């Protein structure tokens, strides 16, 4: 796991970091949307706000992010055991997203590395939760972004790419 990140990091163009971060956030949004729908059916005695906070708390925990809304953070701390249980169940509840989670967490680590942030613990936690496919080859940034855009379109987060339009102007 560390080798894949270390090997990719020196070749990673820092100018692409903001674009990669957008793709990583889209994976987070997809996971959040999936969790929110799943939590909606399982936590029927909770308010819609609490369900939303729980889904956000799980995604934030997995990706090592802090919510901008302090109420989400307070909720996640108060319900730490439930957040952790939801994390443990992600492998079965979102198994089809594991390739995207693997790639997003690795890309996040590479982006963080370029910005001097140490985020290896997120990879280690994902490995422990069996959400990290260590056999998966680290994709090129463009491949990752295209795959994320495609699944983002499937989830209605972005418009589908028109495959008849070339990504690069051939006359340039």
N, C-alpha and C positions, 0 to 999 in steps of 0.2 A: 504494500500500500504506500508506504513512505517513498519507496524507490520510484514508483510511477509518478508521484507528485514531484519528487526531486529531479527526475529526468525530464519532465515536461516543463518545469518552471523556467530553466534558463532559455528555452526556445520560445517562451510565451512573450509576445509583443505587448509591453505595458500600455500601448495606445488602445488596445482592444479591451482592456479591463472594464471600462464603463459599459460596453456593449455586452460583455460576458455577464456582468452583474445583472443586467436586465433579463437575460435568459435564466439566470439562477433564480431571480425573483419570480419569473413566470412559473418555474417548477414549484416554488413555494406556494404560489397562488393556486396551482392545480391541486397540490396536496391539501391545501386549506379547503378548497371547494369540495374535494372528495370527503375529507374528514367532517366538514360541516354537515353534509348530506347524511353521512353515516351516523353521526352523533345525534342528529335530529330524530332519527328513528329509535335510538337506544336510550336516550335521556329525556323521556317524555315529561317527566315531572320537573324538569329544569326550564327556566325561562329561555326565550330565544337569545337574549343577551348572554346568558351563562353558556349556552351551547356555542355561541360565536367565540366567546373568550376561551373556552376549552380548546376548540379547534386551533385558534391562534396560539395558545400556550404550547400546544404539541409541536406545531411547526416552528415556533421560535426556539423551543428547546432543542429540537433536532438540528437546526441550523446555527445555533449559538447566537441568536439575535435577541435584542431587547425591544419589546414593543414600545412604540412612541406613546401609547396610551398607558399611563401608570396604573389604571384600573385593571388592564389585562395582566400586567405583571403581578399585581397584588392578588388577583384571582388565581393565577398559576401557582403562586407561592402557597396560598391557602389550600389549594387542591392538588398539591404536589404528588400525592400518591396516585390520584386519578390520572394526572398528566403522564406519570411514569408508566402506568398500566396501559394507557392508550399508545404510548411509544412502543411498549413491548408487543402490542397487538398489531402494529403497523405491517409487520411482515405478512400477516395473513389478510389483513383488511385492504392493503394497497400493494399486493405482490406484483401487479402489472406495472407499477410505477418504480420498482426497484432499479431498473436500468437508468431511469431519469434521475432518481435520487442519488445513485452512485456517481453519475457524471456531474450533477450539480454540486454535490458536496466536494468532489475532487476539484472541480473548476473554482469553487469558492476558496478552497485552500490555496490554490495557485494564485488567484487574484489577491487574497489576503497576504500571501508571502511577498508579493511584489509591493505591497503597501506596508510591510513591516508588522503585520498582524499574525499572531500565532493561533491557528485554528485547527491544528491536528487533533485536538480533543473531540471535535465534531466527527471526524472520520473514525476515530477509535470507538466512540459511542455507537455510530452507525454500524460498525463492524460487530460490536457486541450484540446489537439488536438484530443482526443478520439482515441489515438493510444495505450493506455494501457488498457488491459483487466484485470480489478481488480478482477474479479471473477475467473480468471485462476489460478490454483494451481501452485506454484513455483516448477518446476521440479528439480529432483536430477541433479547434474552436469553431470553425465554420460548420462542421458536421454537427456539433453539439447544438449550435444556434438554429440550424435548419430543422433538426429533430424536435427541438423544444417549440419552435414556431408551429410545426405541424401538429403536435399534440395540443398546443395552446389554442389552435384553431378548432380542434375537435371539442375542446371544452368551452368554446365560445369566447375566449379571452382576446383573441386577435382574429383578423380576417385571414382566410386561407391564402397562401401564396399562389399567384398565377404561374403555373409551371411553363407556360408558353413564353413568358417574358424572361430573357436571360438575366442572371444576377449581375453579370459584368457586360458592359457595352463592348461588343466585339470590335467596333471601329476605333476604340480608344487605344 
